[in-house]
Amino acid sequence: MILEIKIAMLVLVIVCAVASITIKDLLGAAVVFGTYSFMMCLLWVSMAAVDVAFTEAAIGAGVSTVLMIAAVFRTTRRTKD
């Protein structure tokens, strides 16, 4: 794979990691974390670790993201009114 594309993917992974930590909205953080997992999957494919990439795609980007989004929708927000 072209070196520039690998570097761009690595930068996007770092941006997604920092964004998922700093976002205050829980739903937004869950979506960004799913994007982070998908980008990690692409990095694993670029390193020719297809088995690890498949596991990351299935568990990290798929199941974990769905569970986090479901947990966010099942929580309630309490206001201090």
C-alpha positions as CSV (number, residue, x, y, z in Angstrom):
1,M,0.0,0.0,0.0
2,I,1.2,3.5,-0.7
3,L,3.0,5.1,2.3
4,E,1.0,8.3,2.1
5,I,-2.3,6.4,2.5
6,K,-1.0,4.5,5.5
7,I,0.1,7.8,7.1
8,A,-3.3,9.4,6.4
9,M,-5.0,6.4,8.0
10,L,-2.8,6.6,11.0
11,V,-3.5,10.3,11.4
12,L,-7.3,9.6,11.1
13,V,-7.0,6.9,13.8
14,I,-5.2,9.3,16.2
15,V,-7.8,12.0,15.5
16,C,-10.7,9.6,16.1
17,A,-9.0,8.4,19.4
18,V,-8.6,11.9,20.7
19,A,-12.1,12.9,19.6
20,S,-13.8,9.9,21.2
21,I,-12.2,10.9,24.5
22,T,-12.9,14.6,24.4
23,I,-16.5,14.6,23.0
24,K,-19.1,15.4,25.7
25,D,-22.1,13.8,23.9
26,L,-22.2,10.1,24.6
27,L,-23.9,9.2,21.3
28,G,-21.3,11.1,19.4
29,A,-18.5,9.4,21.3
30,A,-19.9,6.0,20.5
31,V,-20.1,6.8,16.8
32,V,-16.6,8.2,16.7
33,F,-15.4,5.1,18.6
34,G,-17.0,2.9,15.9
35,T,-15.2,5.0,13.3
36,Y,-11.9,4.4,15.2
37,S,-12.5,0.7,15.2
38,F,-13.2,0.7,11.5
39,M,-10.0,2.7,10.8
40,M,-8.0,0.3,12.9
41,C,-9.5,-2.5,10.8
42,L,-8.1,-0.8,7.7
43,L,-4.7,-0.4,9.3
44,W,-4.6,-4.2,10.2
45,V,-5.4,-5.0,6.5
46,S,-2.6,-2.7,5.3
47,M,-0.2,-4.6,7.6
48,A,-1.4,-7.9,6.0
49,A,-3.0,-9.2,9.3
50,V,-6.4,-10.1,7.7
51,D,-7.5,-12.4,10.6
52,V,-7.0,-9.6,13.1
53,A,-8.7,-7.1,10.8
54,F,-11.7,-9.4,10.5
55,T,-12.0,-9.8,14.2
56,E,-11.7,-6.0,14.7
57,A,-14.4,-5.4,12.1
58,A,-16.8,-7.9,13.6
59,I,-16.3,-7.2,17.3
60,G,-14.8,-3.7,17.5
61,A,-16.7,-1.9,14.8
62,G,-19.8,-4.0,14.8
63,V,-20.9,-5.5,18.1
64,S,-19.2,-3.0,20.4
65,T,-20.6,0.0,18.6
66,V,-24.1,-1.4,18.6
67,L,-23.9,-2.2,22.3
68,M,-22.6,1.3,23.2
69,I,-25.3,3.0,21.2
70,A,-28.0,0.8,22.8
71,A,-26.7,1.6,26.2
72,V,-26.8,5.3,25.4
73,F,-30.4,5.1,24.3
74,R,-31.4,3.2,27.4
75,T,-30.0,5.8,29.8
76,T,-32.0,8.8,31.0
77,R,-30.8,12.3,31.5
78,R,-31.5,14.0,34.8
79,T,-31.8,17.8,34.8
80,K,-31.2,20.1,37.7
81,D,-34.4,22.1,37.2
